[in-house]
Amino acid sequence: ELRFECTNPVPGNGSEHATYLILGEAPGREEDIAGLPFVGMAGKRLNRLIELGGININDCYLTNVVKCRPPKNRTPRRREVRECLHWLLAELDIIQPKYVVTLGATPLSLFTTEGIRQLHGTIFKGDIMKE
């Protein structure tokens, strides 16, 4: 359903041997146009934060929970997340990152039932939750 509303699907991008998988919620306007993740203003900010953290961007794989921009940039619905989950599972299987960095509540919800306020800024061990 999301595919019909977007300009371009946005697959993940980065090293297939990445230590870090950076997981966002959904592509934004700039990403929808370019067909690449994290190329807009948020992407520029993310790159700066990665650099400040002493992480080499070449050791990262950037992707989103859903691969197409939701209409009006709304939060993806649970059904849409479930429908796109197989793509993320394939990425995780191929990349096998040491760390998954979740950016926001939607990506975090795939790994835990605890809220973002309880876990913000923490490191925890979890497995992806499959409904």
ChimeraX commands (.cxc) that place a marker at each C-alpha (Angstrom):
marker #1 position 0.00,0.00,0.00 radius 0.5
marker #1 position 2.82,2.44,0.83 radius 0.5
marker #1 position 4.43,1.81,-2.57 radius 0.5
marker #1 position 1.49,3.35,-4.42 radius 0.5
marker #1 position 1.92,6.70,-2.65 radius 0.5
marker #1 position 5.71,7.10,-2.79 radius 0.5
marker #1 position 8.02,8.26,-5.57 radius 0.5
marker #1 position 10.77,5.70,-4.95 radius 0.5
marker #1 position 11.24,2.78,-2.59 radius 0.5
marker #1 position 14.22,3.43,-0.33 radius 0.5
marker #1 position 16.32,0.32,0.31 radius 0.5
marker #1 position 19.08,0.30,2.86 radius 0.5
marker #1 position 22.54,1.56,1.97 radius 0.5
marker #1 position 26.02,0.99,3.35 radius 0.5
marker #1 position 28.58,-1.67,4.11 radius 0.5
marker #1 position 27.40,-5.27,3.96 radius 0.5
marker #1 position 29.94,-5.94,6.73 radius 0.5
marker #1 position 28.82,-3.04,8.94 radius 0.5
marker #1 position 29.24,-3.15,12.70 radius 0.5
marker #1 position 26.35,-0.70,13.12 radius 0.5
marker #1 position 22.92,-0.90,11.52 radius 0.5
marker #1 position 21.25,2.49,11.89 radius 0.5
marker #1 position 17.47,1.95,11.82 radius 0.5
marker #1 position 15.04,4.78,11.18 radius 0.5
marker #1 position 11.27,4.75,10.93 radius 0.5
marker #1 position 10.54,5.63,7.29 radius 0.5
marker #1 position 11.98,7.65,4.41 radius 0.5
marker #1 position 11.33,11.38,4.40 radius 0.5
marker #1 position 10.66,13.65,1.43 radius 0.5
marker #1 position 14.28,13.94,0.30 radius 0.5
marker #1 position 14.84,10.21,0.70 radius 0.5
marker #1 position 11.68,9.48,-1.31 radius 0.5
marker #1 position 12.98,11.63,-4.15 radius 0.5
marker #1 position 16.56,10.27,-4.09 radius 0.5
marker #1 position 15.72,6.63,-3.34 radius 0.5
marker #1 position 18.44,6.61,-0.66 radius 0.5
marker #1 position 18.13,6.63,3.15 radius 0.5
marker #1 position 19.13,9.57,5.32 radius 0.5
marker #1 position 20.02,12.11,2.61 radius 0.5
marker #1 position 17.88,15.01,3.86 radius 0.5
marker #1 position 18.53,17.39,6.74 radius 0.5
marker #1 position 18.05,14.60,9.30 radius 0.5
marker #1 position 20.62,12.56,7.39 radius 0.5
marker #1 position 23.15,15.37,7.53 radius 0.5
marker #1 position 22.58,15.65,11.27 radius 0.5
marker #1 position 22.89,11.88,11.67 radius 0.5
marker #1 position 26.19,11.85,9.78 radius 0.5
marker #1 position 27.50,14.57,12.10 radius 0.5
marker #1 position 26.42,12.61,15.20 radius 0.5
marker #1 position 28.04,9.44,13.86 radius 0.5
marker #1 position 31.24,11.41,13.29 radius 0.5
marker #1 position 31.07,12.95,16.79 radius 0.5
marker #1 position 30.66,9.45,18.21 radius 0.5
marker #1 position 33.96,8.45,16.62 radius 0.5
marker #1 position 32.26,5.98,14.27 radius 0.5
marker #1 position 33.33,5.68,10.66 radius 0.5
marker #1 position 30.29,6.05,8.37 radius 0.5
marker #1 position 31.79,3.26,6.23 radius 0.5
marker #1 position 31.19,0.89,9.16 radius 0.5
marker #1 position 27.45,1.66,9.10 radius 0.5
marker #1 position 24.46,0.37,7.21 radius 0.5
marker #1 position 21.54,2.82,7.04 radius 0.5
marker #1 position 17.98,1.64,6.61 radius 0.5
marker #1 position 14.38,2.16,7.72 radius 0.5
marker #1 position 11.64,-0.05,9.13 radius 0.5
marker #1 position 9.46,0.67,6.08 radius 0.5
marker #1 position 11.01,1.27,2.68 radius 0.5
marker #1 position 8.44,3.73,1.26 radius 0.5
marker #1 position 7.42,7.14,2.57 radius 0.5
marker #1 position 4.01,7.06,4.25 radius 0.5
marker #1 position 1.44,9.58,2.94 radius 0.5
marker #1 position 1.78,13.01,4.54 radius 0.5
marker #1 position 4.88,11.72,6.35 radius 0.5
marker #1 position 2.70,10.01,8.98 radius 0.5
marker #1 position 3.96,7.26,11.29 radius 0.5
marker #1 position 3.78,3.86,9.58 radius 0.5
marker #1 position 0.84,1.75,10.69 radius 0.5
marker #1 position 1.43,-1.59,12.43 radius 0.5
marker #1 position 0.13,-3.44,9.39 radius 0.5
marker #1 position 2.58,-1.57,7.15 radius 0.5
marker #1 position 5.45,-2.38,9.50 radius 0.5
marker #1 position 4.47,-6.08,9.44 radius 0.5
marker #1 position 4.23,-6.04,5.64 radius 0.5
marker #1 position 7.75,-4.58,5.32 radius 0.5
marker #1 position 9.36,-6.58,8.12 radius 0.5
marker #1 position 10.68,-9.30,5.79 radius 0.5
marker #1 position 12.93,-6.72,4.09 radius 0.5
marker #1 position 14.44,-5.66,7.41 radius 0.5
marker #1 position 14.90,-9.27,8.52 radius 0.5
marker #1 position 16.74,-9.99,5.26 radius 0.5
marker #1 position 18.99,-6.95,5.81 radius 0.5
marker #1 position 19.76,-8.06,9.37 radius 0.5
marker #1 position 20.52,-11.59,8.15 radius 0.5
marker #1 position 22.91,-10.34,5.46 radius 0.5
marker #1 position 24.62,-7.57,7.45 radius 0.5
marker #1 position 24.68,-9.32,10.85 radius 0.5
marker #1 position 25.58,-6.09,12.65 radius 0.5
marker #1 position 27.02,-6.10,16.14 radius 0.5
marker #1 position 24.79,-3.15,17.08 radius 0.5
marker #1 position 21.40,-1.93,15.89 radius 0.5
marker #1 position 20.86,1.75,16.64 radius 0.5
marker #1 position 17.15,2.54,16.69 radius 0.5
marker #1 position 16.15,6.09,15.83 radius 0.5
marker #1 position 12.72,6.60,17.33 radius 0.5
marker #1 position 9.80,4.73,18.82 radius 0.5
marker #1 position 8.79,2.71,15.74 radius 0.5
marker #1 position 12.19,1.03,15.24 radius 0.5
marker #1 position 12.57,0.53,19.00 radius 0.5
marker #1 position 9.18,-1.20,19.18 radius 0.5
marker #1 position 10.54,-4.04,17.03 radius 0.5
marker #1 position 12.97,-5.02,19.78 radius 0.5
marker #1 position 11.14,-4.35,23.06 radius 0.5
marker #1 position 7.78,-3.54,24.58 radius 0.5
marker #1 position 9.34,-0.85,26.78 radius 0.5
marker #1 position 8.82,2.71,25.66 radius 0.5
marker #1 position 11.36,5.08,24.22 radius 0.5
marker #1 position 11.26,7.25,27.34 radius 0.5
marker #1 position 12.43,4.35,29.50 radius 0.5
marker #1 position 15.21,3.28,27.13 radius 0.5
marker #1 position 16.32,6.55,25.51 radius 0.5
marker #1 position 20.10,6.68,25.43 radius 0.5
marker #1 position 20.63,3.20,26.82 radius 0.5
marker #1 position 22.24,0.09,25.39 radius 0.5
marker #1 position 20.29,-3.13,25.78 radius 0.5
marker #1 position 20.38,-6.62,24.38 radius 0.5
marker #1 position 17.26,-7.73,22.52 radius 0.5
marker #1 position 16.00,-9.75,19.62 radius 0.5
marker #1 position 13.63,-8.56,16.96 radius 0.5
marker #1 position 10.06,-9.28,17.97 radius 0.5
marker #1 position 8.01,-11.10,15.35 radius 0.5
marker #1 position 4.23,-10.95,15.72 radius 0.5
marker link #1:1,2 radius 0.2
marker link #1:2,3 radius 0.2
marker link #1:3,4 radius 0.2
marker link #1:4,5 radius 0.2
marker link #1:5,6 radius 0.2
marker link #1:6,7 radius 0.2
marker link #1:7,8 radius 0.2
marker link #1:8,9 radius 0.2
marker link #1:9,10 radius 0.2
marker link #1:10,11 radius 0.2
marker link #1:11,12 radius 0.2
marker link #1:12,13 radius 0.2
marker link #1:13,14 radius 0.2
marker link #1:14,15 radius 0.2
marker link #1:15,16 radius 0.2
marker link #1:16,17 radius 0.2
marker link #1:17,18 radius 0.2
marker link #1:18,19 radius 0.2
marker link #1:19,20 radius 0.2
marker link #1:20,21 radius 0.2
marker link #1:21,22 radius 0.2
marker link #1:22,23 radius 0.2
marker link #1:23,24 radius 0.2
marker link #1:24,25 radius 0.2
marker link #1:25,26 radius 0.2
marker link #1:26,27 radius 0.2
marker link #1:27,28 radius 0.2
marker link #1:28,29 radius 0.2
marker link #1:29,30 radius 0.2
marker link #1:30,31 radius 0.2
marker link #1:31,32 radius 0.2
marker link #1:32,33 radius 0.2
marker link #1:33,34 radius 0.2
marker link #1:34,35 radius 0.2
marker link #1:35,36 radius 0.2
marker link #1:36,37 radius 0.2
marker link #1:37,38 radius 0.2
marker link #1:38,39 radius 0.2
marker link #1:39,40 radius 0.2
marker link #1:40,41 radius 0.2
marker link #1:41,42 radius 0.2
marker link #1:42,43 radius 0.2
marker link #1:43,44 radius 0.2
marker link #1:44,45 radius 0.2
marker link #1:45,46 radius 0.2
marker link #1:46,47 radius 0.2
marker link #1:47,48 radius 0.2
marker link #1:48,49 radius 0.2
marker link #1:49,50 radius 0.2
marker link #1:50,51 radius 0.2
marker link #1:51,52 radius 0.2
marker link #1:52,53 radius 0.2
marker link #1:53,54 radius 0.2
marker link #1:54,55 radius 0.2
marker link #1:55,56 radius 0.2
marker link #1:56,57 radius 0.2
marker link #1:57,58 radius 0.2
marker link #1:58,59 radius 0.2
marker link #1:59,60 radius 0.2
marker link #1:60,61 radius 0.2
marker link #1:61,62 radius 0.2
marker link #1:62,63 radius 0.2
marker link #1:63,64 radius 0.2
marker link #1:64,65 radius 0.2
marker link #1:65,66 radius 0.2
marker link #1:66,67 radius 0.2
marker link #1:67,68 radius 0.2
marker link #1:68,69 radius 0.2
marker link #1:69,70 radius 0.2
marker link #1:70,71 radius 0.2
marker link #1:71,72 radius 0.2
marker link #1:72,73 radius 0.2
marker link #1:73,74 radius 0.2
marker link #1:74,75 radius 0.2
marker link #1:75,76 radius 0.2
marker link #1:76,77 radius 0.2
marker link #1:77,78 radius 0.2
marker link #1:78,79 radius 0.2
marker link #1:79,80 radius 0.2
marker link #1:80,81 radius 0.2
marker link #1:81,82 radius 0.2
marker link #1:82,83 radius 0.2
marker link #1:83,84 radius 0.2
marker link #1:84,85 radius 0.2
marker link #1:85,86 radius 0.2
marker link #1:86,87 radius 0.2
marker link #1:87,88 radius 0.2
marker link #1:88,89 radius 0.2
marker link #1:89,90 radius 0.2
marker link #1:90,91 radius 0.2
marker link #1:91,92 radius 0.2
marker link #1:92,93 radius 0.2
marker link #1:93,94 radius 0.2
marker link #1:94,95 radius 0.2
marker link #1:95,96 radius 0.2
marker link #1:96,97 radius 0.2
marker link #1:97,98 radius 0.2
marker link #1:98,99 radius 0.2
marker link #1:99,100 radius 0.2
marker link #1:100,101 radius 0.2
marker link #1:101,102 radius 0.2
marker link #1:102,103 radius 0.2
marker link #1:103,104 radius 0.2
marker link #1:104,105 radius 0.2
marker link #1:105,106 radius 0.2
marker link #1:106,107 radius 0.2
marker link #1:107,108 radius 0.2
marker link #1:108,109 radius 0.2
marker link #1:109,110 radius 0.2
marker link #1:110,111 radius 0.2
marker link #1:111,112 radius 0.2
marker link #1:112,113 radius 0.2
marker link #1:113,114 radius 0.2
marker link #1:114,115 radius 0.2
marker link #1:115,116 radius 0.2
marker link #1:116,117 radius 0.2
marker link #1:117,118 radius 0.2
marker link #1:118,119 radius 0.2
marker link #1:119,120 radius 0.2
marker link #1:120,121 radius 0.2
marker link #1:121,122 radius 0.2
marker link #1:122,123 radius 0.2
marker link #1:123,124 radius 0.2
marker link #1:124,125 radius 0.2
marker link #1:125,126 radius 0.2
marker link #1:126,127 radius 0.2
marker link #1:127,128 radius 0.2
marker link #1:128,129 radius 0.2
marker link #1:129,130 radius 0.2
marker link #1:130,131 radius 0.2
view
